[in-house]
Amino acid sequence: MVEGLKSILEFIHSDYNIDTIFTTAEIAIQLPNLPQNIKILEINEQELKKISALQNPQGIIALVKAPTSHTILTNQVAKIHILLDGVQDPGNLGTIIRTANWFGYRHIYCSADTVDAYNPKVVQATMGALSQVKIIYTDLKKLLVECKLPVYAGLLQGKNIYHTTWKNAAFLLLGSEGKGISPDLLPFITHPVTIPGKGSTESLNVAVAAAIFCAEIQRNLDK
């Protein structure tokens, strides 16, 4: 379920299939010409509030068909891939997806215990970016065994991110907000990396950390 005109337009112009759009008359006039296979149902504000996941609905909701599967990467893919281990907060996952899209990432690999990417709160936080980023739930340990790529990981103890040299093909592994990276994945880490800080806060929010990592990786590889 996707809410908001901007986000829905992103999905309309993507590979996703839109099933039905529910919209108020006020928002309906702002819609462009849509493919004939998309059903459009005009509803009133009260009806919209009953089906919306938001406290303040934005006048339009789309039902989008979730993909059944995505292709797992191979060793030949020369890119940096984001791996998320147990990220539980929907807002954090949504922000990471939006950030990844900004920096040009097209795939994010998640452990089975990561929050569902199609949770309405996640979808809302992506602001339409989910339409451009494929989210793949898989066994991360099996993936790391099969794909022999360097593994950079965000840890409290590691090399300063600003002194780290990034390879063109690698994994970036980020752990959950509360538990960090799972013990069974730690042996695969080849490059522990930390974001240095000077305050007393115990750790960074995982979505903030992801944004810093993505920005620093791009700066490093663009040299």
C-alpha angles and dihedrals in degrees: 000000000000123000130196131045096253094051093044092052088054090056093045089057093047137075091269120108116235112213105182137355119207112197144162119242090251093059095036092072089058094058118106122226105296132203111271093239091069112092115219120200121185113216136170129250094262093052090047092054091054094059101031122101090208129087088223109034117212098222099259138064129182129199107217125190110242115226116255095220146344130217116264114232125252132217089260094067104104100205141097110259126202117229120192119199115199099331102173108177113090093209091053094050091047092050091048090052091049091048092047090052091051091056095045102258112149101183134045120186116210135189117242091255094056113111116271110271090216093057104125091238091054092046091050093049092053091061090214096316090114087073089066102038122068113219114206122191111205146139100283093197091055090047092053091048093051099040110058099205130134112268119219112189135187107240136156089236112050146090117312107267090224091058095046124110113213125214119223092238116044148106125260107206120196125181136215124287095249108025104030120209117351115257093237090060097049095083090061094058111110098170117035108195131189133194104226118228137179102205132085097252110125096224145342125264107261093235091052090047090050091053092051091048093049092049094047093046091053092047091049096047093044093060 
